[in-house]
Structures are given as C-alpha cells and as structure tokens.
C-alpha cells in the first residue's frame, strides 16, 4: 500500500509496483466560474481562510464623533471563536474597540486589527477593511 502526496508517482509495470521520481504538482483551485489560473491574491486569501477562517465584526459607530456605540457583534466561520467563551469574546471586543479608537492610522487599521486578533488566538483570521 502506498500513501501518496501531490507530485508522487506510483509506477505499475510487469515487474511490480514502485514509487517513481516526483513530478511537479500542486493544487488547482476551482470556483463557480471556472477552473484554472487564479491570481496570487485570491490564492493567498483562500489559504488564509482555509487555515484560520474569518471573523466579521459588526460595529455601530456614532457619525458625530466616530466612537463605538454599544458592543460589537461577532460572527465567525472556521475561526476558533466560540460564543460560549466569554473571555475570548471580551478580548476580541476590546481589540476591536482599541483599533477603532486609534482612527484610520494611514490605512493600517486592517493590519493592526489582524495583528491584535492574532494575540487573542493561535489563528490569524482574515479581517476585512472598514
């Protein structure tokens, strides 16, 4: 019995079965619109989502002063956040509040949010800019 990975070749002949030299191989990403070459950014995003999931945080913001109104609502998929883990939920909400309070920070808000969220968990979920 052979357990193979992408790129490993199993050669079957009259002499028997053997593991042959590796060949270049990789994954082909398929989406609803077709199969084939997908841009690097799309592949990077899909790898992050498959490994660490994503986290969506809904925040109500006062238009007058830009401050957060109430607590943020958290929705996650594939991220090790459980609604019944009040400590992690508190940490995530604090990170969101701190990041929002820091303002736009010359476009660094998304990366700061991702960095701070990674401190709450071993995962590095994708964070969408707002």
N, C-alpha and C positions, 0 to 999 in steps of 0.2 A: 504494500500500500504506500502510495506517495501522497504527501500533503504538499501542495504547491502554492506558490505565491505568484503574483503577476510577473511575467517575464521568464518564469522557469519552464523549461521544455522537457516533456517526457517523450522519449523516442521508443516506439514499438516496432520491432522487426522480427525476422525469423529467429534471430539469436536471443531474443528476450526483450525485456523492458528495462530501460535505464534512464537515468537523469542526464540530459544533454546540456550543452552550454546555454547560458541565459541569453535571451534576446531583449532588446529594448521594449519595454512595455509600460503602460500606465493606465490611468482611468480615462474613460470617455464620459463626459458629463452630458446628461440628457435632460432637456426641459420640454415643456409643452410645445415649443415652436420648432424643435428640430434636434438633430444630433450633430456633433462635430466640434469645431474650434470655438471655444468660448474665451472671452478676454480674461487677462490675468486678474483684473479686479474682481470679476464675477467668481472666478475660481477661488481666490483668496477669501471672499465673503462666504462662499459655500463651505469652505474648510472650517472657518471660524464657527459658523452656525452648526455644522455637524459635530464639532468638538465641544463647544462651550455654550451653544444655544443663544437665545437672545432674551433681552429684558426690555419691556416697554414700560415707561413710567409716565403716567398722565398727571400733569400738574396744572392747577388753576393759578394764574398769575394776575395780580392787580395791574391793570393798564396804567394807572396813575404813577405808581412808584416801583413797579417791577418786582414786588415781593410775592412770595408764595402765599396763597390763601388756602388754608386747611392742609390736610395731609395728602401726599401724592398717592395715587392708586398704582399698584404694581401688577403687571401681567408678564408671565414668563413662559417660555417654551424651551425645553431642553437645557435649562439652567437649574442648578441645584438649589432653587429657592422654594421653600415650602411655606404656604400661608400660615401653617401652624408653628412656624419657627419665629416667635416674636422677636428674639434677639437679632436675627439676621434681617428681618423686616425693618426693625428700628435702625440698624446700621445703614441699610440701603436708603431709607428715607432721609437719614442725616446726611449721607453723601450727596443725595440729590439737592437737598436744601443748601448745603455748603457750596456746591457747584453753581447753583442758580444765583446765590448771593454774590459770588465772585464776578458776575457780569459776563459779558461776551469774551473778554480776555483775548482779544485779537484772534478769534476763531479757534481758540484752544479748548473751548468748553467741552466738545465731544471727547477729545483725547484725555482731558482731565477727569471727566466722568468715568471713562473706561479704566483709567489708572486707579482711581479711587474705588471703583466697584471690585477690581481685582484684589484689593486688600480685604474685602469682606468675604472672599471665597477663593478657592484654588482655581476656579474657572475665570476666563476672560470673556464675558459675554459681549456681543456686539451692542453698541449704543448708537442710536440714530440721532443725528443732529437736530436741534430745535431752534 
